[in-house]
Amino acid sequence: MVFRRWYERQLYASFAWLAVCFACGAVFAGVLEAVGLRTPGLTPLVTLLVLYLLGLLAFVSWRRFRHGWLRAQACASRAVCTSCGGNGLFEVDSAAPGLAVTCRCGHRWRLLDNDTDAS
Protein backbone atom coordinates (compact mmCIF):
# COMPACT_ATOMS: atom_id res chain seq x y z
CA MET A 1 0.00 0.00 0.00
CA VAL A 2 1.25 3.46 -0.86
CA PHE A 3 1.98 5.69 2.13
CA ARG A 4 -0.40 8.42 1.02
CA ARG A 5 -3.27 5.94 0.91
CA TRP A 6 -2.31 4.58 4.34
CA TYR A 7 -2.19 8.13 5.71
CA GLU A 8 -5.58 8.96 4.23
CA ARG A 9 -7.14 5.83 5.75
CA GLN A 10 -5.65 6.65 9.15
CA LEU A 11 -7.22 10.09 9.04
CA TYR A 12 -10.60 8.74 7.91
CA ALA A 13 -10.61 6.21 10.74
CA SER A 14 -9.56 8.83 13.27
CA PHE A 15 -12.26 11.27 12.26
CA ALA A 16 -14.86 8.49 12.30
CA TRP A 17 -13.95 8.01 15.98
CA LEU A 18 -14.34 11.75 16.49
CA ALA A 19 -17.82 11.58 14.95
CA VAL A 20 -18.69 8.76 17.37
CA CYS A 21 -17.48 10.93 20.24
CA PHE A 22 -19.67 13.86 19.18
CA ALA A 23 -22.65 11.56 18.61
CA CYS A 24 -22.24 10.18 22.14
CA GLY A 25 -22.25 13.72 23.50
CA ALA A 26 -25.45 14.55 21.63
CA VAL A 27 -27.19 11.35 22.75
CA PHE A 28 -25.96 11.97 26.31
CA ALA A 29 -27.58 15.40 26.34
CA GLY A 30 -30.74 14.05 24.72
CA VAL A 31 -31.15 11.23 27.23
CA LEU A 32 -30.55 13.57 30.14
CA GLU A 33 -33.07 16.06 28.78
CA ALA A 34 -35.75 13.51 27.82
CA VAL A 35 -35.68 11.25 30.86
CA GLY A 36 -34.25 13.35 33.66
CA LEU A 37 -33.29 12.05 37.05
CA ARG A 38 -36.38 13.08 39.04
CA THR A 39 -38.72 10.38 37.79
CA PRO A 40 -39.92 7.68 40.21
CA GLY A 41 -38.85 4.04 40.22
CA LEU A 42 -35.79 2.51 38.60
CA THR A 43 -35.74 4.99 35.72
CA PRO A 44 -33.05 7.21 37.30
CA LEU A 45 -30.75 4.21 37.85
CA VAL A 46 -31.20 2.98 34.28
CA THR A 47 -30.66 6.54 33.04
CA LEU A 48 -27.44 6.84 35.04
CA LEU A 49 -26.22 3.50 33.68
CA VAL A 50 -26.94 4.60 30.10
CA LEU A 51 -25.25 7.95 30.71
CA TYR A 52 -22.22 6.20 32.20
CA LEU A 53 -21.91 3.90 29.19
CA LEU A 54 -22.30 6.82 26.78
CA GLY A 55 -19.64 8.77 28.66
CA LEU A 56 -17.31 5.78 28.59
CA LEU A 57 -17.83 5.30 24.85
CA ALA A 58 -17.22 9.02 24.27
CA PHE A 59 -13.99 8.86 26.28
CA VAL A 60 -12.73 5.76 24.48
CA SER A 61 -13.62 7.16 21.06
CA TRP A 62 -11.85 10.44 21.88
CA ARG A 63 -8.70 8.51 22.87
CA ARG A 64 -8.86 6.41 19.67
CA PHE A 65 -9.26 9.57 17.57
CA ARG A 66 -6.36 11.29 19.28
CA HIS A 67 -4.04 8.28 19.05
CA GLY A 68 -4.76 7.64 15.35
CA TRP A 69 -4.48 11.29 14.39
CA LEU A 70 -1.25 11.88 16.29
CA ARG A 71 0.28 8.67 14.89
CA ALA A 72 -0.62 9.68 11.33
CA GLN A 73 0.80 13.17 11.85
CA ALA A 74 4.00 11.82 13.40
CA CYS A 75 4.48 9.51 10.41
CA ALA A 76 3.70 12.27 7.92
CA SER A 77 6.31 14.54 9.48
CA ARG A 78 8.97 11.86 8.85
CA ALA A 79 7.75 10.84 5.41
CA VAL A 80 10.77 12.06 3.45
CA CYS A 81 13.31 9.61 2.07
CA THR A 82 16.82 10.56 3.20
CA SER A 83 18.27 8.87 0.14
CA CYS A 84 16.36 10.47 -2.75
CA GLY A 85 14.25 13.14 -1.02
CA GLY A 86 10.93 11.65 -2.15
CA ASN A 87 7.97 12.70 -0.04
CA GLY A 88 5.30 10.04 0.50
CA LEU A 89 6.40 8.10 -2.58
CA PHE A 90 7.00 4.80 -0.85
CA GLU A 91 5.27 1.55 0.01
CA VAL A 92 4.16 0.63 3.52
CA ASP A 93 5.63 -2.82 4.22
CA SER A 94 3.65 -3.48 7.37
CA ALA A 95 1.43 -1.73 9.87
CA ALA A 96 3.52 -3.15 12.70
CA PRO A 97 4.89 -0.81 15.37
CA GLY A 98 7.39 1.46 13.73
CA LEU A 99 5.65 1.40 10.33
CA ALA A 100 8.29 -0.08 8.01
CA VAL A 101 8.40 1.57 4.57
CA THR A 102 10.38 1.14 1.35
CA CYS A 103 11.02 4.05 -0.98
CA ARG A 104 10.91 3.60 -4.75
CA CYS A 105 14.67 4.14 -4.79
CA GLY A 106 15.05 1.02 -2.60
CA HIS A 107 15.85 2.72 0.71
CA ARG A 108 14.12 1.07 3.71
CA TRP A 109 13.44 2.61 7.13
CA ARG A 110 10.87 2.90 9.88
CA LEU A 111 8.80 6.05 10.24
CA LEU A 112 8.41 5.66 14.00
CA ASP A 113 11.13 4.43 16.34
CA ASN A 114 8.42 2.92 18.51
CA ASP A 115 4.67 3.24 18.75
CA THR A 116 4.87 5.57 21.74
CA ASP A 117 6.18 8.41 19.54
CA ALA A 118 2.61 9.26 18.60
CA SER A 119 1.17 9.33 22.10
Buried (B, 14 or more C-beta within 10 A) or exposed (E): EEBBEBBEEBBEBBEBBBEBBEBBBEBBEEBBEEBEEEEEEEEBEEBEEBBEEBEEBBEBBBEBBBBBBBBBBBBBEBBBBEEBEBEBBBBBEEEEEBBBBBBEEEBEBBBBEEBEBBE
